[in-house]
Amino acid sequence: MNRHTIGDLHQMQSLPLSAKIRMTEYRIRQWVECYWEDGVYVSFSGGKDSTVLLDLARKLYPDISAAYVDTGLEYPEIREFVKRQEN
C-alpha cells in the first residue's frame, strides 16, 4: 500500500482544484476497476466532503450506491438533505 509522507500531503493540498478533481476521479476509477461498480459505494454523511465525493463518483458512474448511517447525532437539516438525494 502506498503511504504518503506529511510533505506529500502538504504538496497535494497546494495543488489546484482541477488537479485534485482529476486525482479523485482516478482513485474512483481504480476502486471500480478492482471491485466493480456493484461492489463500491460512497459513504455519504450529507456533509460537504461526502456530497462532493458522491457528485464526482456519480458523474463517472451514475448508478453507484451511497450509504448513509443515521447515528442520531446529525442535525435535522442534514437528515432532510440526505433524504432528498438519489438512492
Gaussian input, Z-matrix of N, CA and C with variables (Angstrom, degrees):
# hf/3-21g

backbone

0 1
 N
 C     1     B1
 C     2     B2     1     A1
 N     3     B3     2     A2     1     D1
 C     4     B4     3     A3     2     D2
 C     5     B5     4     A4     3     D3
 N     6     B6     5     A5     4     D4
 C     7     B7     6     A6     5     D5
 C     8     B8     7     A7     6     D6
 N     9     B9     8     A8     7     D7
 C    10    B10     9     A9     8     D8
 C    11    B11    10    A10     9     D9
 N    12    B12    11    A11    10    D10
 C    13    B13    12    A12    11    D11
 C    14    B14    13    A13    12    D12
 N    15    B15    14    A14    13    D13
 C    16    B16    15    A15    14    D14
 C    17    B17    16    A16    15    D15
 N    18    B18    17    A17    16    D16
 C    19    B19    18    A18    17    D17
 C    20    B20    19    A19    18    D18
 N    21    B21    20    A20    19    D19
 C    22    B22    21    A21    20    D20
 C    23    B23    22    A22    21    D21
 N    24    B24    23    A23    22    D22
 C    25    B25    24    A24    23    D23
 C    26    B26    25    A25    24    D24
 N    27    B27    26    A26    25    D25
 C    28    B28    27    A27    26    D26
 C    29    B29    28    A28    27    D27
 N    30    B30    29    A29    28    D28
 C    31    B31    30    A30    29    D29
 C    32    B32    31    A31    30    D30
 N    33    B33    32    A32    31    D31
 C    34    B34    33    A33    32    D32
 C    35    B35    34    A34    33    D33
 N    36    B36    35    A35    34    D34
 C    37    B37    36    A36    35    D35
 C    38    B38    37    A37    36    D36
 N    39    B39    38    A38    37    D37
 C    40    B40    39    A39    38    D38
 C    41    B41    40    A40    39    D39
 N    42    B42    41    A41    40    D40
 C    43    B43    42    A42    41    D41
 C    44    B44    43    A43    42    D42
 N    45    B45    44    A44    43    D43
 C    46    B46    45    A45    44    D44
 C    47    B47    46    A46    45    D45
 N    48    B48    47    A47    46    D46
 C    49    B49    48    A48    47    D47
 C    50    B50    49    A49    48    D48
 N    51    B51    50    A50    49    D49
 C    52    B52    51    A51    50    D50
 C    53    B53    52    A52    51    D51
 N    54    B54    53    A53    52    D52
 C    55    B55    54    A54    53    D53
 C    56    B56    55    A55    54    D54
 N    57    B57    56    A56    55    D55
 C    58    B58    57    A57    56    D56
 C    59    B59    58    A58    57    D57
 N    60    B60    59    A59    58    D58
 C    61    B61    60    A60    59    D59
 C    62    B62    61    A61    60    D60
 N    63    B63    62    A62    61    D61
 C    64    B64    63    A63    62    D62
 C    65    B65    64    A64    63    D63
 N    66    B66    65    A65    64    D64
 C    67    B67    66    A66    65    D65
 C    68    B68    67    A67    66    D66
 N    69    B69    68    A68    67    D67
 C    70    B70    69    A69    68    D68
 C    71    B71    70    A70    69    D69
 N    72    B72    71    A71    70    D70
 C    73    B73    72    A72    71    D71
 C    74    B74    73    A73    72    D72
 N    75    B75    74    A74    73    D73
 C    76    B76    75    A75    74    D74
 C    77    B77    76    A76    75    D75
 N    78    B78    77    A77    76    D76
 C    79    B79    78    A78    77    D77
 C    80    B80    79    A79    78    D78
 N    81    B81    80    A80    79    D79
 C    82    B82    81    A81    80    D80
 C    83    B83    82    A82    81    D81
 N    84    B84    83    A83    82    D82
 C    85    B85    84    A84    83    D83
 C    86    B86    85    A85    84    D84
 N    87    B87    86    A86    85    D85
 C    88    B88    87    A87    86    D86
 C    89    B89    88    A88    87    D87
 N    90    B90    89    A89    88    D88
 C    91    B91    90    A90    89    D89
 C    92    B92    91    A91    90    D90
 N    93    B93    92    A92    91    D91
 C    94    B94    93    A93    92    D92
 C    95    B95    94    A94    93    D93
 N    96    B96    95    A95    94    D94
 C    97    B97    96    A96    95    D95
 C    98    B98    97    A97    96    D96
 N    99    B99    98    A98    97    D97
 C   100   B100    99    A99    98    D98
 C   101   B101   100   A100    99    D99
 N   102   B102   101   A101   100   D100
 C   103   B103   102   A102   101   D101
 C   104   B104   103   A103   102   D102
 N   105   B105   104   A104   103   D103
 C   106   B106   105   A105   104   D104
 C   107   B107   106   A106   105   D105
 N   108   B108   107   A107   106   D106
 C   109   B109   108   A108   107   D107
 C   110   B110   109   A109   108   D108
 N   111   B111   110   A110   109   D109
 C   112   B112   111   A111   110   D110
 C   113   B113   112   A112   111   D111
 N   114   B114   113   A113   112   D112
 C   115   B115   114   A114   113   D113
 C   116   B116   115   A115   114   D114
 N   117   B117   116   A116   115   D115
 C   118   B118   117   A117   116   D116
 C   119   B119   118   A118   117   D117
 N   120   B120   119   A119   118   D118
 C   121   B121   120   A120   119   D119
 C   122   B122   121   A121   120   D120
 N   123   B123   122   A122   121   D121
 C   124   B124   123   A123   122   D122
 C   125   B125   124   A124   123   D123
 N   126   B126   125   A125   124   D124
 C   127   B127   126   A126   125   D125
 C   128   B128   127   A127   126   D126
 N   129   B129   128   A128   127   D127
 C   130   B130   129   A129   128   D128
 C   131   B131   130   A130   129   D129
 N   132   B132   131   A131   130   D130
 C   133   B133   132   A132   131   D131
 C   134   B134   133   A133   132   D132
 N   135   B135   134   A134   133   D133
 C   136   B136   135   A135   134   D134
 C   137   B137   136   A136   135   D135
 N   138   B138   137   A137   136   D136
 C   139   B139   138   A138   137   D137
 C   140   B140   139   A139   138   D138
 N   141   B141   140   A140   139   D139
 C   142   B142   141   A141   140   D140
 C   143   B143   142   A142   141   D141
 N   144   B144   143   A143   142   D142
 C   145   B145   144   A144   143   D143
 C   146   B146   145   A145   144   D144
 N   147   B147   146   A146   145   D145
 C   148   B148   147   A147   146   D146
 C   149   B149   148   A148   147   D147
 N   150   B150   149   A149   148   D148
 C   151   B151   150   A150   149   D149
 C   152   B152   151   A151   150   D150
 N   153   B153   152   A152   151   D151
 C   154   B154   153   A153   152   D152
 C   155   B155   154   A154   153   D153
 N   156   B156   155   A155   154   D154
 C   157   B157   156   A156   155   D155
 C   158   B158   157   A157   156   D156
 N   159   B159   158   A158   157   D157
 C   160   B160   159   A159   158   D158
 C   161   B161   160   A160   159   D159
 N   162   B162   161   A161   160   D160
 C   163   B163   162   A162   161   D161
 C   164   B164   163   A163   162   D162
 N   165   B165   164   A164   163   D163
 C   166   B166   165   A165   164   D164
 C   167   B167   166   A166   165   D165
 N   168   B168   167   A167   166   D166
 C   169   B169   168   A168   167   D167
 C   170   B170   169   A169   168   D168
 N   171   B171   170   A170   169   D169
 C   172   B172   171   A171   170   D170
 C   173   B173   172   A172   171   D171
 N   174   B174   173   A173   172   D172
 C   175   B175   174   A174   173   D173
 C   176   B176   175   A175   174   D174
 N   177   B177   176   A176   175   D175
 C   178   B178   177   A177   176   D176
 C   179   B179   178   A178   177   D177
 N   180   B180   179   A179   178   D178
 C   181   B181   180   A180   179   D179
 C   182   B182   181   A181   180   D180
 N   183   B183   182   A182   181   D181
 C   184   B184   183   A183   182   D182
 C   185   B185   184   A184   183   D183
 N   186   B186   185   A185   184   D184
 C   187   B187   186   A186   185   D185
 C   188   B188   187   A187   186   D186
 N   189   B189   188   A188   187   D187
 C   190   B190   189   A189   188   D188
 C   191   B191   190   A190   189   D189
 N   192   B192   191   A191   190   D190
 C   193   B193   192   A192   191   D191
 C   194   B194   193   A193   192   D192
 N   195   B195   194   A194   193   D193
 C   196   B196   195   A195   194   D194
 C   197   B197   196   A196   195   D195
 N   198   B198   197   A197   196   D196
 C   199   B199   198   A198   197   D197
 C   200   B200   199   A199   198   D198
 N   201   B201   200   A200   199   D199
 C   202   B202   201   A201   200   D200
 C   203   B203   202   A202   201   D201
 N   204   B204   203   A203   202   D202
 C   205   B205   204   A204   203   D203
 C   206   B206   205   A205   204   D204
 N   207   B207   206   A206   205   D205
 C   208   B208   207   A207   206   D206
 C   209   B209   208   A208   207   D207
 N   210   B210   209   A209   208   D208
 C   211   B211   210   A210   209   D209
 C   212   B212   211   A211   210   D210
 N   213   B213   212   A212   211   D211
 C   214   B214   213   A213   212   D212
 C   215   B215   214   A214   213   D213
 N   216   B216   215   A215   214   D214
 C   217   B217   216   A216   215   D215
 C   218   B218   217   A217   216   D216
 N   219   B219   218   A218   217   D217
 C   220   B220   219   A219   218   D218
 C   221   B221   220   A220   219   D219
 N   222   B222   221   A221   220   D220
 C   223   B223   222   A222   221   D221
 C   224   B224   223   A223   222   D222
 N   225   B225   224   A224   223   D223
 C   226   B226   225   A225   224   D224
 C   227   B227   226   A226   225   D225
 N   228   B228   227   A227   226   D226
 C   229   B229   228   A228   227   D227
 C   230   B230   229   A229   228   D228
 N   231   B231   230   A230   229   D229
 C   232   B232   231   A231   230   D230
 C   233   B233   232   A232   231   D231
 N   234   B234   233   A233   232   D232
 C   235   B235   234   A234   233   D233
 C   236   B236   235   A235   234   D234
 N   237   B237   236   A236   235   D235
 C   238   B238   237   A237   236   D236
 C   239   B239   238   A238   237   D237
 N   240   B240   239   A239   238   D238
 C   241   B241   240   A240   239   D239
 C   242   B242   241   A241   240   D240
 N   243   B243   242   A242   241   D241
 C   244   B244   243   A243   242   D242
 C   245   B245   244   A244   243   D243
 N   246   B246   245   A245   244   D244
 C   247   B247   246   A246   245   D245
 C   248   B248   247   A247   246   D246
 N   249   B249   248   A248   247   D247
 C   250   B250   249   A249   248   D248
 C   251   B251   250   A250   249   D249
 N   252   B252   251   A251   250   D250
 C   253   B253   252   A252   251   D251
 C   254   B254   253   A253   252   D252
 N   255   B255   254   A254   253   D253
 C   256   B256   255   A255   254   D254
 C   257   B257   256   A256   255   D255
 N   258   B258   257   A257   256   D256
 C   259   B259   258   A258   257   D257
 C   260   B260   259   A259   258   D258

   B1=1.4534
   B2=1.5266
   B3=1.3283
   B4=1.4583
   B5=1.5196
   B6=1.3082
   B7=1.4662
   B8=1.5166
   B9=1.3059
   B10=1.4544
   B11=1.5219
   B12=1.3172
   B13=1.4568
   B14=1.5229
   B15=1.3028
   B16=1.4624
   B17=1.5270
   B18=1.3261
   B19=1.4671
   B20=1.5213
   B21=1.3471
   B22=1.4674
   B23=1.5244
   B24=1.3227
   B25=1.4625
   B26=1.5185
   B27=1.3243
   B28=1.4728
   B29=1.5215
   B30=1.3389
   B31=1.4606
   B32=1.5280
   B33=1.3436
   B34=1.4586
   B35=1.5284
   B36=1.3324
   B37=1.4630
   B38=1.5264
   B39=1.3305
   B40=1.4656
   B41=1.5249
   B42=1.3283
   B43=1.4628
   B44=1.5256
   B45=1.3373
   B46=1.4650
   B47=1.5272
   B48=1.3207
   B49=1.4564
   B50=1.5263
   B51=1.3206
   B52=1.4665
   B53=1.5274
   B54=1.3123
   B55=1.4666
   B56=1.5258
   B57=1.3204
   B58=1.4668
   B59=1.5238
   B60=1.3229
   B61=1.4646
   B62=1.5199
   B63=1.3377
   B64=1.4742
   B65=1.5208
   B66=1.3320
   B67=1.4716
   B68=1.5279
   B69=1.3221
   B70=1.4597
   B71=1.5221
   B72=1.3234
   B73=1.4675
   B74=1.5277
   B75=1.3292
   B76=1.4635
   B77=1.5298
   B78=1.3349
   B79=1.4647
   B80=1.5201
   B81=1.3247
   B82=1.4624
   B83=1.5240
   B84=1.3400
   B85=1.4695
   B86=1.5288
   B87=1.3350
   B88=1.4667
   B89=1.5312
   B90=1.3210
   B91=1.4653
   B92=1.5189
   B93=1.3300
   B94=1.4611
   B95=1.5263
   B96=1.3215
   B97=1.4692
   B98=1.5279
   B99=1.3118
   B100=1.4640
   B101=1.5277
   B102=1.3283
   B103=1.4654
   B104=1.5240
   B105=1.3198
   B106=1.4618
   B107=1.5273
   B108=1.2996
   B109=1.4650
   B110=1.5196
   B111=1.3303
   B112=1.4679
   B113=1.5299
   B114=1.3315
   B115=1.4601
   B116=1.5123
   B117=1.3201
   B118=1.4666
   B119=1.5308
   B120=1.3010
   B121=1.4662
   B122=1.5169
   B123=1.3079
   B124=1.4614
   B125=1.5190
   B126=1.3106
   B127=1.4602
   B128=1.5249
   B129=1.3273
   B130=1.4578
   B131=1.5199
   B132=1.3381
   B133=1.4625
   B134=1.5233
   B135=1.3287
   B136=1.4536
   B137=1.5192
   B138=1.3201
   B139=1.4620
   B140=1.5204
   B141=1.3110
   B142=1.4634
   B143=1.5307
   B144=1.3140
   B145=1.4612
   B146=1.5265
   B147=1.3255
   B148=1.4649
   B149=1.5208
   B150=1.3223
   B151=1.4614
   B152=1.5248
   B153=1.3161
   B154=1.4680
   B155=1.5264
   B156=1.3298
   B157=1.4610
   B158=1.5226
   B159=1.3198
   B160=1.4598
   B161=1.5250
   B162=1.3200
   B163=1.4605
   B164=1.5256
   B165=1.3242
   B166=1.4665
   B167=1.5312
   B168=1.3273
   B169=1.4619
   B170=1.5237
   B171=1.3188
   B172=1.4717
   B173=1.5228
   B174=1.3045
   B175=1.4686
   B176=1.5300
   B177=1.3304
   B178=1.4661
   B179=1.5190
   B180=1.3169
   B181=1.4685
   B182=1.5274
   B183=1.3238
   B184=1.4721
   B185=1.5289
   B186=1.3233
   B187=1.4661
   B188=1.5260
   B189=1.3127
   B190=1.4712
   B191=1.5273
   B192=1.3143
   B193=1.4641
   B194=1.5239
   B195=1.3187
   B196=1.4567
   B197=1.5242
   B198=1.3170
   B199=1.4629
   B200=1.5189
   B201=1.3167
   B202=1.4663
   B203=1.5243
   B204=1.3210
   B205=1.4567
   B206=1.5225
   B207=1.3039
   B208=1.4604
   B209=1.5250
   B210=1.3127
   B211=1.4672
   B212=1.5206
   B213=1.3394
   B214=1.4500
   B215=1.5177
   B216=1.3304
   B217=1.4671
   B218=1.5288
   B219=1.3347
   B220=1.4510
   B221=1.5276
   B222=1.3168
   B223=1.4587
   B224=1.5232
   B225=1.3205
   B226=1.4717
   B227=1.5314
   B228=1.3224
   B229=1.4682
   B230=1.5313
   B231=1.3320
   B232=1.4766
   B233=1.5205
   B234=1.3249
   B235=1.4770
   B236=1.5233
   B237=1.3235
   B238=1.4589
   B239=1.5252
   B240=1.3406
   B241=1.4592
   B242=1.5333
   B243=1.3110
   B244=1.4654
   B245=1.5226
   B246=1.3150
   B247=1.4612
   B248=1.5228
   B249=1.3204
   B250=1.4708
   B251=1.5216
   B252=1.3295
   B253=1.4715
   B254=1.5224
   B255=1.3258
   B256=1.4715
   B257=1.5237
   B258=1.3698
   B259=1.4676
   B260=1.5072
   A1=108.21
   A2=115.12
   A3=119.69
   A4=109.57
   A5=115.50
   A6=121.16
   A7=107.90
   A8=116.15
   A9=121.05
   A10=109.57
   A11=115.30
   A12=120.50
   A13=108.67
   A14=116.69
   A15=120.18
   A16=110.30
   A17=116.83
   A18=120.55
   A19=111.53
   A20=116.00
   A21=120.41
   A22=110.33
   A23=116.10
   A24=120.57
   A25=111.47
   A26=117.12
   A27=120.24
   A28=110.65
   A29=116.32
   A30=119.98
   A31=110.67
   A32=117.12
   A33=120.17
   A34=111.88
   A35=117.30
   A36=120.83
   A37=111.31
   A38=116.69
   A39=120.26
   A40=113.00
   A41=117.78
   A42=120.51
   A43=110.57
   A44=116.79
   A45=118.94
   A46=110.58
   A47=115.99
   A48=121.59
   A49=112.01
   A50=117.69
   A51=120.88
   A52=111.43
   A53=117.65
   A54=121.31
   A55=110.36
   A56=117.02
   A57=120.39
   A58=110.90
   A59=116.55
   A60=120.67
   A61=110.12
   A62=117.66
   A63=120.69
   A64=111.39
   A65=116.79
   A66=120.53
   A67=110.90
   A68=116.70
   A69=120.97
   A70=110.57
   A71=117.17
   A72=120.31
   A73=110.74
   A74=116.71
   A75=121.12
   A76=110.47
   A77=116.78
   A78=121.35
   A79=111.64
   A80=116.80
   A81=120.35
   A82=109.55
   A83=116.52
   A84=120.15
   A85=110.86
   A86=117.16
   A87=120.57
   A88=111.13
   A89=116.78
   A90=120.76
   A91=111.06
   A92=116.49
   A93=119.99
   A94=110.78
   A95=117.91
   A96=120.46
   A97=111.16
   A98=116.88
   A99=121.50
   A100=112.11
   A101=117.41
   A102=121.82
   A103=113.73
   A104=118.02
   A105=123.48
   A106=110.39
   A107=114.94
   A108=119.65
   A109=112.52
   A110=117.75
   A111=118.91
   A112=112.61
   A113=117.68
   A114=121.38
   A115=113.33
   A116=116.20
   A117=121.38
   A118=108.50
   A119=115.93
   A120=120.92
   A121=108.48
   A122=115.89
   A123=121.91
   A124=107.67
   A125=115.95
   A126=120.89
   A127=106.52
   A128=115.61
   A129=121.72
   A130=110.42
   A131=115.58
   A132=120.33
   A133=112.49
   A134=116.09
   A135=119.98
   A136=112.81
   A137=116.80
   A138=120.98
   A139=111.37
   A140=115.95
   A141=120.38
   A142=112.54
   A143=118.08
   A144=120.29
   A145=112.05
   A146=116.95
   A147=118.39
   A148=111.53
   A149=118.09
   A150=120.81
   A151=110.17
   A152=117.01
   A153=120.75
   A154=109.98
   A155=117.53
   A156=120.40
   A157=111.29
   A158=117.59
   A159=120.97
   A160=110.65
   A161=117.58
   A162=121.08
   A163=110.74
   A164=117.85
   A165=120.99
   A166=110.85
   A167=116.47
   A168=120.42
   A169=110.88
   A170=117.19
   A171=120.18
   A172=112.64
   A173=118.30
   A174=119.28
   A175=109.81
   A176=116.75
   A177=121.28
   A178=112.00
   A179=116.39
   A180=123.58
   A181=108.07
   A182=117.85
   A183=121.35
   A184=115.10
   A185=118.06
   A186=120.41
   A187=113.66
   A188=117.74
   A189=119.80
   A190=108.67
   A191=115.37
   A192=120.81
   A193=111.76
   A194=114.22
   A195=121.58
   A196=107.23
   A197=116.71
   A198=121.42
   A199=108.81
   A200=115.05
   A201=121.67
   A202=107.93
   A203=116.09
   A204=121.51
   A205=107.83
   A206=115.88
   A207=120.85
   A208=108.02
   A209=115.73
   A210=120.83
   A211=111.93
   A212=116.44
   A213=120.16
   A214=112.85
   A215=116.34
   A216=120.53
   A217=112.59
   A218=116.67
   A219=120.83
   A220=111.26
   A221=114.86
   A222=120.10
   A223=108.76
   A224=118.06
   A225=120.50
   A226=112.48
   A227=117.24
   A228=120.90
   A229=110.81
   A230=116.71
   A231=120.36
   A232=109.45
   A233=117.25
   A234=120.10
   A235=110.97
   A236=117.33
   A237=121.00
   A238=111.24
   A239=116.85
   A240=121.12
   A241=110.25
   A242=116.94
   A243=121.25
   A244=110.17
   A245=117.49
   A246=120.72
   A247=112.85
   A248=117.06
   A249=120.55
   A250=112.43
   A251=117.77
   A252=120.43
   A253=110.31
   A254=115.55
   A255=120.95
   A256=109.30
   A257=114.85
   A258=121.98
   A259=109.26
   D1=138.36
   D2=177.78
   D3=-76.12
   D4=131.69
   D5=175.92
   D6=-114.05
   D7=139.29
   D8=179.38
   D9=-100.66
   D10=142.58
   D11=174.16
   D12=-84.96
   D13=167.97
   D14=177.30
   D15=-62.07
   D16=-33.55
   D17=176.45
   D18=-64.29
   D19=-40.39
   D20=176.30
   D21=-59.91
   D22=-44.92
   D23=-178.57
   D24=-63.77
   D25=-41.74
   D26=177.87
   D27=-63.15
   D28=-39.95
   D29=179.46
   D30=-65.71
   D31=-42.41
   D32=179.51
   D33=-65.56
   D34=-34.59
   D35=178.70
   D36=-64.60
   D37=-29.56
   D38=-177.30
   D39=-85.30
   D40=-3.44
   D41=179.49
   D42=-68.57
   D43=153.48
   D44=175.01
   D45=-67.56
   D46=156.89
   D47=-177.42
   D48=-54.73
   D49=-41.30
   D50=-178.32
   D51=-60.22
   D52=-37.59
   D53=178.29
   D54=-69.36
   D55=-40.02
   D56=177.99
   D57=-63.19
   D58=-39.18
   D59=178.35
   D60=-65.11
   D61=-45.65
   D62=178.30
   D63=-59.50
   D64=-43.12
   D65=179.07
   D66=-62.77
   D67=-41.37
   D68=-179.72
   D69=-66.90
   D70=-42.82
   D71=177.89
   D72=-62.10
   D73=-38.90
   D74=177.35
   D75=-60.86
   D76=-45.24
   D77=178.93
   D78=-62.94
   D79=-41.74
   D80=178.54
   D81=-60.48
   D82=-46.23
   D83=179.04
   D84=-60.25
   D85=-41.14
   D86=178.56
   D87=-58.45
   D88=-46.12
   D89=-179.82
   D90=-62.23
   D91=-45.31
   D92=-178.28
   D93=-67.22
   D94=-38.88
   D95=177.37
   D96=-63.28
   D97=-34.43
   D98=-178.52
   D99=-79.65
   D100=-43.62
   D101=-171.74
   D102=-112.15
   D103=0.88
   D104=-176.91
   D105=66.28
   D106=158.06
   D107=-174.20
   D108=-62.50
   D109=-35.58
   D110=-179.20
   D111=-78.62
   D112=-4.42
   D113=176.93
   D114=-105.62
   D115=5.70
   D116=-178.12
   D117=-123.47
   D118=140.28
   D119=174.53
   D120=-143.88
   D121=163.30
   D122=176.54
   D123=-103.67
   D124=125.71
   D125=173.74
   D126=-75.19
   D127=112.68
   D128=-169.16
   D129=-114.23
   D130=115.40
   D131=-179.85
   D132=-97.85
   D133=-13.78
   D134=-175.23
   D135=90.82
   D136=-3.38
   D137=177.06
   D138=-81.09
   D139=176.34
   D140=-174.49
   D141=-64.10
   D142=-41.22
   D143=-176.99
   D144=-67.29
   D145=-47.86
   D146=-178.92
   D147=-72.32
   D148=-26.04
   D149=175.67
   D150=-67.15
   D151=-43.63
   D152=177.53
   D153=-65.17
   D154=-43.99
   D155=179.32
   D156=-60.94
   D157=-44.12
   D158=178.66
   D159=-62.63
   D160=-40.94
   D161=178.29
   D162=-62.15
   D163=-45.98
   D164=179.18
   D165=-63.10
   D166=-44.00
   D167=-178.67
   D168=-64.22
   D169=-41.53
   D170=-177.89
   D171=-75.23
   D172=-20.29
   D173=172.22
   D174=-69.03
   D175=-32.56
   D176=177.83
   D177=-86.05
   D178=-40.94
   D179=-175.71
   D180=-134.58
   D181=87.89
   D182=-173.30
   D183=-57.24
   D184=-24.73
   D185=-177.04
   D186=-97.49
   D187=8.86
   D188=-178.83
   D189=-63.94
   D190=139.17
   D191=-176.74
   D192=-81.28
   D193=154.38
   D194=173.30
   D195=-120.98
   D196=138.79
   D197=178.69
   D198=-117.94
   D199=128.92
   D200=179.90
   D201=-123.43
   D202=134.15
   D203=176.48
   D204=-118.63
   D205=119.20
   D206=178.49
   D207=-85.35
   D208=107.07
   D209=-177.76
   D210=-84.33
   D211=-8.52
   D212=-175.87
   D213=88.06
   D214=-3.53
   D215=-178.89
   D216=-101.80
   D217=-5.05
   D218=-175.99
   D219=-75.45
   D220=149.03
   D221=173.07
   D222=-67.39
   D223=148.79
   D224=178.58
   D225=-57.05
   D226=-34.17
   D227=-179.85
   D228=-64.85
   D229=-36.41
   D230=177.79
   D231=-66.70
   D232=-44.59
   D233=178.54
   D234=-58.18
   D235=-43.41
   D236=179.93
   D237=-65.78
   D238=-40.37
   D239=177.23
   D240=-60.90
   D241=-45.37
   D242=-179.20
   D243=-62.22
   D244=-40.90
   D245=-179.74
   D246=-62.97
   D247=-26.51
   D248=-178.51
   D249=-82.58
   D250=-6.67
   D251=-179.12
   D252=-86.08
   D253=153.09
   D254=176.10
   D255=-62.42
   D256=149.61
   D257=176.11
   D258=85.50

